[in-house]
Amino acid sequence: MKSRSQGSSVPLERRERRTMRSTALVVLLFALVPPIASANVELRSWSASPVQAAGRPYYEDNGGSLCAVSGPDFCVLAADTRVCHGYSILSRNHSRILFLGPSTAIGSCGCQSDTAQLWRFLQQQLQRFRWEGRRHGDLDWGPAPDVHSMVALLAQALYRRRGAPFYVQNVIAGLNRAGQGRTYCFDPLGSYEAVPVACVGAGRPLLQPILDRLVCTTEGKKLVLRDLSADGVVEKVKQAFQAAAERDISIGDELEIAVIMKQPAMTDADQDEQDLAADAADAVGRHRQAVLAARRAPRAGARIERHRFRLRAD
């Protein structure tokens, strides 16, 4: 008859074997945990918080440099056309300027996907404005939104996304209702400031001091624009971008410049001819006469010129 110690030796050996197997499985599992955890981190980085996920940034800076100069009756908006990803060039002919009306334009640089989404929203709001005009019985109801209206719209759109902000730096340039040039510089959260010279983007540390020296002068503690014409400002902006392109690899290929200038106010005779032509061309609703009467007041128009200059390409 077996003793208690001999009888219990068999279960003890089995328990030792089971313990060894469990230890081996645990060691194997811990050996596989780091690759699985890293894979989960990669997945969470694209699907979790839009600001920061697992230590990896969600946004991407695609480069770009912008500057805008406002004069007494004109404004100049300039931007390069190179889109970068690190040291790689994604595009050499990308426009960073979007016209929001006959006298207003916006320039954006930063994350290209956020820029496209923001521009799409602004275009939808402009289309909604036109539809509201048609709903009121006139195909061309009311004046086009001026620069102040677009500044308010952009500020509200950026502030509404303050929880997951657009990684975009914006500049709006245009003419107000009096035909004076205005330039507004924005931060990603919607705060803005009216300045005579605005520079944003990768080349701002190089462009801002150059343009302050070439285009502006100081009157006490105030920075004002020199007595320059629109063509003179275009030449100064071109020189500033050429100097910055020699020192920054993210600036290059082409320089796109948009010039918005004031046109003389229409006379009463020209206005009457346009009103008669509009009446003969189409018959609109009952609001037509009231709208035409509101348009009798002389107003200033805008003329837009676009230029392209070659920068270094490497």
C-alpha positions in Angstrom: 0.0 0.0 0.0 1.4 3.4 -1.0 2.1 6.0 1.5 0.5 9.4 1.5 3.7 11.0 0.3 4.1 8.5 -2.6 0.4 8.8 -3.5 0.6 12.6 -3.7 3.8 12.7 -5.8 1.9 12.1 -9.1 -0.5 15.1 -8.8 2.4 17.3 -7.7 4.4 16.5 -10.8 1.4 17.2 -12.9 0.9 20.6 -11.2 4.6 21.4 -11.8 4.2 20.5 -15.5 1.1 22.7 -15.7 2.9 25.5 -14.0 5.8 25.3 -16.4 3.4 25.3 -19.4 1.6 28.4 -18.0 4.9 30.2 -17.5 6.0 29.4 -21.1 2.6 30.8 -22.4 3.0 33.9 -20.3 6.5 34.5 -21.6 5.4 34.0 -25.2 2.4 36.3 -24.6 4.6 39.1 -23.2 7.0 38.6 -26.2 4.1 39.3 -28.6 2.6 42.2 -26.6 4.9 45.0 -27.9 4.1 44.5 -31.6 0.4 44.2 -30.9 0.5 47.4 -28.7 2.4 49.3 -31.4 -0.1 48.2 -34.0 -3.0 49.4 -31.7 -1.2 52.8 -31.3 -1.0 53.2 -35.0 -4.7 52.5 -35.4 -5.7 54.8 -32.5 -3.6 57.6 -33.8 -5.8 57.9 -36.9 -9.2 57.2 -35.3 -9.0 58.8 -31.8 -8.8 62.4 -30.8 -8.3 64.8 -33.7 -5.9 66.9 -31.8 -3.4 64.3 -30.4 -3.6 60.5 -30.3 -1.0 58.2 -28.6 1.7 60.8 -28.9 1.3 61.2 -32.7 0.1 64.5 -34.1 -3.1 64.3 -36.3 -2.2 67.4 -38.3 0.4 67.8 -41.0 2.0 71.0 -42.1 2.3 71.1 -45.9 4.2 74.4 -46.0 3.3 77.5 -47.9 3.9 81.2 -47.4 1.5 84.1 -47.8 1.6 87.8 -47.6 -0.9 90.6 -48.1 -0.5 94.3 -48.4 -3.4 96.8 -48.2 -3.3 100.3 -49.8 -5.6 103.3 -49.9 -7.6 101.9 -52.9 -6.1 98.5 -53.6 -4.8 95.3 -51.9 -2.2 92.7 -52.9 -2.3 89.0 -51.9 0.6 86.8 -52.8 1.5 83.1 -52.2 3.9 80.5 -53.5 2.6 77.4 -55.2 4.7 74.6 -53.6 3.1 71.9 -51.4 5.6 70.0 -49.2 5.6 67.0 -46.9 8.9 67.2 -45.0 11.6 67.2 -47.7 9.2 65.8 -50.4 7.4 68.0 -52.9 3.8 67.0 -53.4 2.8 69.7 -55.9 4.5 72.6 -57.7 1.5 74.3 -59.1 -1.1 74.6 -56.2 -3.0 77.8 -55.8 -3.4 79.1 -52.2 -5.7 82.0 -53.2 -9.5 81.7 -53.4 -11.8 84.6 -54.5 -14.8 84.9 -52.3 -16.5 87.7 -54.3 -15.7 90.5 -56.8 -13.6 92.4 -54.2 -12.5 89.8 -51.6 -10.0 87.0 -51.6 -8.6 84.6 -49.0 -5.2 83.0 -48.8 -4.6 79.8 -46.7 -1.6 77.7 -45.9 -0.9 74.9 -43.5 -2.6 71.5 -43.5 -3.9 70.9 -47.0 -6.9 68.8 -46.0 -8.1 71.3 -43.5 -7.6 74.1 -46.1 -9.8 72.2 -48.6 -12.5 71.6 -46.0 -12.5 75.3 -44.9 -12.7 76.6 -48.5 -15.6 74.2 -49.2 -17.5 75.6 -46.2 -17.0 79.2 -47.3 -18.1 78.4 -50.8 -21.2 76.7 -49.5 -22.1 79.8 -47.5 -21.7 82.0 -50.5 -23.9 79.7 -52.5 -26.4 79.9 -49.8 -26.3 83.7 -50.0 -27.2 83.5 -53.7 -30.0 81.1 -53.1 -31.5 83.4 -50.5 -31.4 86.1 -53.1 -33.3 84.0 -55.5 -35.9 83.1 -52.8 -36.6 86.8 -52.4 -37.6 87.1 -56.0 -34.5 88.5 -57.7 -31.6 86.7 -59.4 -29.1 89.2 -58.3 -30.6 90.3 -55.0 -28.5 92.6 -52.8 -24.8 93.5 -53.0 -22.1 90.9 -52.9 -20.6 90.2 -49.4 -17.8 92.7 -48.7 -14.5 92.0 -46.9 -16.0 92.7 -43.4 -18.8 90.2 -44.0 -16.3 87.5 -45.0 -14.1 88.3 -42.0 -17.0 87.8 -39.6 -18.0 84.5 -41.4 -14.4 83.1 -41.2 -14.0 84.1 -37.6 -17.2 82.3 -36.6 -16.2 79.2 -38.6 -12.8 79.0 -37.0 -14.1 79.6 -33.5 -16.8 77.0 -33.9 -14.1 74.4 -34.5 -12.0 75.5 -31.5 -12.2 72.0 -29.9 -10.6 70.5 -33.0 -9.3 73.6 -34.8 -8.4 73.9 -38.5 -4.6 73.7 -38.7 -4.7 76.6 -41.3 -3.3 80.1 -41.2 -5.6 82.5 -43.1 -5.3 86.0 -44.6 -8.3 87.9 -46.0 -7.7 90.9 -48.3 -10.2 93.0 -50.1 -12.0 96.3 -50.5 -14.6 97.6 -48.1 -17.8 99.4 -49.3 -15.9 102.7 -49.5 -13.3 101.1 -51.9 -10.5 101.1 -49.3 -8.0 98.2 -49.1 -8.2 96.1 -46.0 -6.1 93.1 -44.8 -6.9 90.8 -41.9 -4.6 88.1 -40.4 -6.2 85.2 -38.6 -5.0 82.5 -36.1 -6.4 79.0 -36.2 -9.0 79.8 -33.4 -10.6 82.7 -35.2 -8.9 85.8 -33.6 -8.0 88.3 -36.2 -6.3 91.7 -36.6 -6.4 94.4 -39.2 -2.8 95.1 -40.3 -1.3 97.0 -43.3 1.1 94.0 -44.0 0.3 90.4 -43.1 2.6 87.4 -43.4 1.8 83.8 -42.4 3.2 80.4 -43.2 6.6 78.9 -43.2 8.3 82.0 -44.7 6.9 84.5 -42.2 10.2 85.0 -40.2 11.8 86.0 -43.5 9.1 87.8 -45.3 7.7 90.0 -42.5 10.9 92.1 -41.8 11.6 92.5 -45.5 8.2 93.8 -46.3 8.1 96.0 -43.2 11.3 97.6 -44.5 10.3 97.9 -48.2 6.6 98.7 -48.0 6.0 100.3 -44.6 7.3 103.2 -42.6 6.8 104.3 -39.0 4.9 107.3 -37.8 5.6 107.5 -34.1 4.6 104.0 -32.9 2.3 103.3 -35.8 3.3 101.3 -38.9 1.8 102.8 -42.1 2.1 102.0 -45.8 4.5 104.0 -47.9 3.2 106.1 -50.8 3.3 103.3 -53.3 1.1 102.3 -56.2 -0.2 98.8 -56.8 2.5 98.0 -59.3 5.1 99.2 -56.9 3.8 96.9 -54.1 3.8 94.0 -56.5 7.4 94.6 -57.3 8.4 94.8 -53.7 6.5 91.6 -52.9 8.2 89.8 -55.7 11.6 90.9 -54.4 10.7 89.7 -50.9 9.7 86.3 -52.1 12.8 85.9 -54.3 15.0 86.7 -51.3 13.0 84.3 -49.0 13.1 81.5 -51.6 16.9 81.5 -51.6 16.9 80.8 -47.8 14.0 78.5 -47.3 13.5 75.2 -49.1 9.7 75.2 -48.6 9.3 78.3 -50.8 9.8 77.9 -54.5 8.4 77.1 -58.0 6.0 79.9 -58.7 4.7 83.1 -57.1 1.0 83.8 -57.5 -0.1 87.4 -56.9 -3.7 88.8 -56.9 -4.3 92.5 -57.1 -7.7 93.9 -56.2 -8.1 97.6 -57.3 -10.9 100.1 -57.0 -12.8 101.2 -60.0 -14.5 104.6 -60.4 -18.1 104.8 -59.2 -20.7 104.3 -61.9 -22.5 107.3 -63.2 -26.3 107.7 -63.3 -26.3 107.2 -67.1 -24.4 104.0 -66.9 -26.6 102.8 -64.1 -29.8 103.6 -66.1 -28.5 101.7 -69.1 -27.8 98.6 -67.0 -31.2 98.8 -65.4 -32.9 99.0 -68.8 -30.9 96.1 -70.1 -31.8 94.1 -67.1 -35.5 94.8 -67.4 -35.4 93.9 -71.1 -33.4 90.7 -70.5 -35.6 89.1 -67.9 -38.8 89.9 -66.0 -38.4 89.1 -62.3 -40.7 89.2 -59.4 -42.5 92.0 -57.6 -39.3 93.0 -55.7 -37.6 94.1 -58.9 -38.5 97.8 -58.7 -37.5 98.1 -55.1 -34.2 96.5 -55.8 -33.5 98.7 -58.8 -34.3 101.8 -56.7 -31.9 100.7 -54.0 -29.2 100.3 -56.7 -29.5 103.9 -57.9 -26.8 105.1 -55.4 -23.4 105.3 -57.0 -21.1 102.6 -55.9 -17.4 101.7 -56.4 -16.5 98.5 -58.3 -13.4 96.4 -58.2 -11.0 95.1 -60.8 -8.9 92.0 -60.3 -5.5 91.3 -61.8 -3.6 88.0 -61.4 0.1 87.6 -62.0 2.5 84.6 -62.0 6.3 84.8 -61.5 8.9 82.1 -61.5 10.8 81.4 -58.3 13.6 78.9 -57.9 12.6 75.2 -58.7 14.7 72.5 -57.0 
